[in-house]
Amino acid sequence: MNVIICGAGQVGLGIAERLAGEANDVSIIDNNADLVARANTRLEVRAIQGNGAHPDVLAAAGARDADMIIAVTLYDEVNMVACQVANTLFDIPTRIARIRAQTYLSKDWSDLFAAPGMAIDYVISPEIEVGKAVLRRLELPGAFETFSFADGNMTAMGISCGPDCPVVDTTLTGLADLFPDLAAVVVAIIRNGELMVARSGDRLKEGDDIYVVAPTESVPRVLKIFGHDETQARRVIIAGGGNIGLYVARALEKREPTMRAKVIEAKRSRAEAIAEDLARTVVLHGSSLSEQLLREADVKAAETLVAITNDDQVNILTSVLAKQLGCVRAICLANSPGYATIMRSFGIDAQVNPREITTSRILQFVRRGRIRGVHAVHNGRGELLEGEALETSSVIGRPIKALDIPSGIRVAGVWRDGEPVKVRGETELRAKDRVIMFARADLVRDVEKLFRVSPDYF
């Protein structure tokens, strides 16, 4: 597949790295010479300096033969025009644009991207995607990461095996024997910083981070099995009143009428604006690094603090300070992947990585075959994917153990006719099954092939 990526920032470079590693032909466009040089040095791609919305630059990047354009520059208008030029002049079939300004996404202008003249197939809003991820963390406080599959009916969770985990030293086979009625599967283990695909003989150890896939209705029970019986927060402090903070606060007011939320915002004008926008949320003006202000926000009585300012270091320090002052849990936004390894040592309960979230969302539209959901884990070293089995898929009517699936892939769960199916080697997949799988990054293509359909289907 020939792909053009406009924007060589964190998201653009991350997508390029993933796609180039899967033997796609990738070109990157960026105005910044340093970013272009970095892309040419680090990746096996063609990086070009220039404006991605200009026809001559797109032509130089190979637009005439491109299958897809992904516009993720810092400027919404450049992304939109790049997609328009890609459609009008080069007839590029698939066009994806990152849109950050919330005014474009307002319900008042909801028909904008559906209009025939707007040549964007998929719109990605990082702020909304990150906001949704924060809300999922608040709903499941015992998990450090959560993803939804099968229209919300299946959930994948990242769970830490701490000293209070009752199933430490249990093999995965033993775990299945202990809970035979539970359709939950451990698919991956992170131990000492290394990601491993889980196997039935693996024994859980204290300090492991694991990924588990289960029916959504079983999630509370699964968390309790692994020693996480935390209740959903009723008192929340949001550090940062930007687009993400405002999105989360609005959603909490609509979804959780009994929840008491407070927002801390450093800029007075912004604090005043969001205070007028929100109905029940208390807005405080000042720095979230101020111990006095955190005490004024009654951080000691808060069950969760969510640090989502634009500064990674402020978020980390705010989270640490809040925990020291008595806050039960802290959720921290950090763009830099380098911070992921130190979060747990600081006592931070969960991390939100905008780059990984946005990349996962875009990959959902890039993946071939009937791939309906994609979530990257552990800095892209693995992926959780949802595939839909259609009538002419090669997986239909054969036991899972006969599918010749590589050892770096694990079938995690099946959703069929409104019910979860407990996965066993003898399980045969049927048409319209929604299959959740975990794969090492280098084996994602194998998953795509499993869910490819014959041309006869169309």
N, C-alpha and C positions, 0 to 999 in steps of 0.2 A: 504494500500500500504506500502511495506517495502522499506525504502529509506536509503542509506548510504551517509553521507555528509563528505567529506574530507576537513578539515579546519574549525576551530572554531573561526575564526575572526569575524568581524562585519557582513560580508555578510553571512558566514556559520551559525552563530548563529541566524541571522535574519530569514533565510530560515527555520532552524530547529524549531524556535519558531512558525512560521506560520503553518508548516506541522504537528507538534506535537499537536498544538491546534485544528487541524481538524481530530484528532484521527488516524493519520498515525503512523506506527511503525518506529521511527527514531533512527539511530545510527550516532554518530559523532566521527571522528578520528582526532587527532591533536598531534603533537610532544610536544607541550607546556603543561606542567603539570598544570599550573595555568589556562589556557583556558579550559582544560578538567574539572578541578574542578568547574570552573564557570558554565560550561554547565550542569554538574550533579546537581549543586545546584539550578540553576534557572529554568531548564526545565525538563519536564518528558520525558527524552531521555536516551539512553545508550551512554555514552561518554567513549572513549578508547584512551589511550595515545599510540602513535606509528606513524610510517610512513605509510600514506595511500596508497603508491605504493607497499608495501610489502604484498605478498600473505597471510602470516600467520596473519597479522593484519586485513586484509580484511575478512579473514575467521572468526576471532574472533568477528568481527562486524556483522556477519550474512550474508556474501556475497552469500552463497549458496541459500538463500531464498529471496534475494533482487530483487526488481522490477526496481530499478533505482539507479545510483550512480551520485552524483553531486560533482565534484572535484573543490574546490575553495580555495586551499591553496595559499600561496604567491608565489609559485614556479611553473611556467608553466610546466617544465619538470616532476615534481611530478604529476601534474594534468593529463598530457598526459599518463604517464606510468600507473597511477592508472586506467584510463579508459581502457588501453590495457590489463592489468592484469584482470580487471573485465570482459572483454569480453572473453579472451582466456581461463582463468581458471574457471570462475564462470558463464559464459554465462548470465550476467546481461543484460536484454533487452535494457534499455535506459541509455545512458552515456552522461553526460554533463560536459564540462571542461571550466574553465575560463582561457583565454589566454591573457596576458598583453603585452608581447614583440611584438612590431609592425613588427619585421622582419618575424615572423611566418605568419603574416596576409598580407604581401606584395603581390601585384598583380603578382610579379615575381614567387611567390611560391603558387599561388592560388589553385593548384591541391593537395596540401599537405593533407588537411583534407578530400578531396573527394576520396583519394586513398583507394583501397580496404583494404589495410593493416592497415589503421589508424582507430582505433575503437572508434571514437568520433562521436556521433550523432549530437550534437549541440555545437557550439563554442560561448562563450560569451566573448566579449572584453569590459571591463569596460570603457576604455578610449574612444573607438568609441561610445559607448552608451551614455556616458556623453557628448561627443562632439556634438552628434546629438541633445541632450536635450538643450544644449546651443544655438545651431543654431535655434531651434524652439522658444526659448525665444526671440532671436533677431528678428525673423520674426513677432512675435506678442508681441510687447512691452507693450500692455495694460494688458496682462495676466501674472500672477506670475507662472503659470504652464500650460503646454499644452501636450496633448497626441493625437495621431492619430489612427483612426480605419477605417475599411472597405477600406483598401488599400489607405488610405489618404483622402477618400471622406467625412469622418465624423471626427470632432475634439471635444475633451473635453478640457475645459479651466478652470483654477482657476482664479477667478476675485474678486477683492476687492471692496466692496461697501463703497466708501469714502464719504466725505461731499459733493462732487459734483455729486454724483450718482443721476440722475433724477428720478429713480424708487424706492428710499427708501420709506418705509411705504406703498408699494404696495403689495398686496397679489399675490401669484403665479397664482391664477385664474384670478385676475385682469390683470396681465401681459400678460397672454394668450389672454384675451379679447382685450387688447390694440394692440396686434400684431398678429392677427388671421392667417396671411399668413406665419408666421415664424415658421419653424419646429425646434424650440429650446426648450430644457427642462432643468430646474434647478433641479439637482438630489440630491445635498447635500449642507448643510449649516454648516459652522464652526462658532460658536458664543461663545465668552468667553472661547475659547480653547476646546469646546466640539463639536464633530461631530454629526450632525443630518441628517437623511434621509429626504429630502424635501417632503412636502405634499402640496396639492393644497391650503389649507387654511393658510399656513405659510405666515407671513408678513416680508418682508425684512427690516433689520435695518442697520443704519450706523455702520460701523465697522465689518459687516459680511464679511466672505470670503465664496464664493459660487463656486460650480462646475456646469458648464453648458455644455450640449452636443448639437451640432448643425452641419448642413452640412458645410463643409469647406468653400464653396463659400459664406456662410452667416456670417462668423466669423467677418469681419470688422463691419457689421451692429450690431451684438450682442454686441461687445465691445463698440460701440458708444451708444447703449441703456443704458448701465451701466456706462456711463460717461468716457469711455476710448477711446479717439479718437487720440491716439498717433501715429505718423508716424514712419515708420521703420527707424532705425538709418543709417546714411550715414558715420558717423565718429565714429570709435570704437577703444577703447584701451583694449588690452588683457594683464592682469597682470599675468605672468607665461608662460614660453615658453617650458613647458614639452610636453608630448605626446598629452594631451588634447588641450593645447594652439596651438600647431603646427597643429593639425587636424582642429581646428576651423579656423585658419588663412588660411590654404590651401583651405578649403571649401569656405571661403568668397572670395578669389581671383578667384575661378572658377565660383561661382554663381553670385557674385555681382561685375561686372567690374567697377562700378562707386563708390564703397565703398572705403573709405580710412581707413586702419587699421594700428595700431602700436602695437608692442609687447614689453613688458618690461620683461627682464630676468636677474636674479641675477648672474648666473654663466657665466663668460666670454666665456668659451669654448662652452657652449651650445648656447649662443647668437650668436657667430660667425657661428656655424653649421646651425642654423635655418635661419640666414640671407642669407647664400648661397643657402638654399633650397627654400626660398620664392622669388617671382619675384617683386611684387609691395609693399609688406608690409615693413614698417620701423621697424627695431629692435633696441631697446635701451638697453644698459647694465647698470644694477644697481638695487637698491631695489625699489619696488613699494611703500614702506612706506616713501620714500624720497619726501618731498613736492617739492623740487627743480626739481627733475626728472619728477614728474607729471606735473609741470608747463612747463618744457621743451617739454613734450609730448603734450602740449596744451590741458590739461584736461578740461579747461573751455569751449573750443569749441566742446568737444566730447559730443555726444548724449548718449553713453552708455560705461560704463567700465565693463569689465568682469574679475573678480578676481578668477583665477583658479590655484593658486600655490598649493603645497602639504601641506601647513600649514593653517588650518582653521582660526586661529587667525590673521595671516597676511592677509588673504582674507577679513575678516570682517573689520579690521582696514583700509585696503586699500580702501574698498568700502565707508566707512564713510568719510575718508579723501577726496576722489575724489568728493563726493557729497558736502562737505564743500567748495571745491575749484571751484564748479560751474558745475560739470558734471550732466547732466539731470537725468540719470538712472544708477543704479548699479545692476549687477547680481553677486551673490556670491556663490562660491562652499564651502560647509561645510559638512564634513563627520559625525560629531557628531550630533545626533538627538536633543541633549540638546540645541543646538544653534538656532533651528528652532523658538522657542518662542520669541527670542529677536531680530530677524532680522528686523521685522517691526518697532519696537521701535527705532531702529538705523537709520531708513529711507532707508533701503535696499529694493529695489523694487522686487527682485525675488531671490529665493534660488535654488541651484542645489545640490541634495543629491545623491552622487554616490552609496551609499549603497542601497537606496530605488530604484534607477533606475536599478541597477544590479539585485536586488532581484525580481523586477517586471518582468524583462526579463526572468529570470530563471523560475519563476512561470508560465509563458506562456507555457512552455514545460511540466510543472508538472500537470497543471489543466486537469481534466478528461472531457469526453464528447467532443463536437465540440467547444472547446474554442480556439479562434484564437488570442486573444489579452488580456493582463492583465496589469493593472497599479495600483499600490498601492498608496493610498493617506493618508495624515495625520498620518504619521508614522505607516502605515499598519493597521489602524483602519477600513479602508474601501477599497474596490477595484472597479475599473471600469473594466468591462469585455465585450468582444465581443464574442457572440456565433453564430454559423452558424446552422440554422434550416434545418435539412435534412428530407427526405420523411417520415421516421418512428419515428421522434422525437415526443414526447408527446405534444409539443406546436403547432403542425401544425393544422390548420383549426379550432381553437378555439379562441374566443375573449380574449384579454388580461385580461379583468376583470373576466373571468371564469377560469383562470389558477391557482387559489388558491396560488398566490404568497404572501409570508410572508411580513409583513409591513416594514421590514428592507431592502426590495429590491425595486428598482424603475426602470421601463423600461424607457430608455432615448431616444432611437432613433432606427429607422429601415432603412436600405439601401436595396432597392429592384430594380433589373433590371436597375441599373444605375441612380436611382432617390431616393431622401429621401422621407420617408413616415411619415406624422405627426401622432404621437402616440396618440391614444384615447383609452378609455376603450373598444370600440366596434371593434377596429382594430384586424383583424385576421391575424396571421402569416402564411406565405407560405413557401414552400420548397425553399431553397437557400437564404432566407432572412438572412441578417447580422444584428443581434440585439445587441445593446449596452445597458448594464444594470449597475446600481450601486448597490452594496451590502455591508452591514456591514460585517466585517471580519468573524463573527461567522455564517454567512448565505451563504458563498461562495459555500459550498457543495450543497445547494439548487439550486443554479444557474447551477452547473454542472449537476445535475439530470435533469433539464429542457431540456438540450441539449444532453442528452444521447440518443443513437439510439438503436433500437432493433437489436439483432444478425442477423436477417433476411436481414438487409441492406447489410451486408458483404457477 
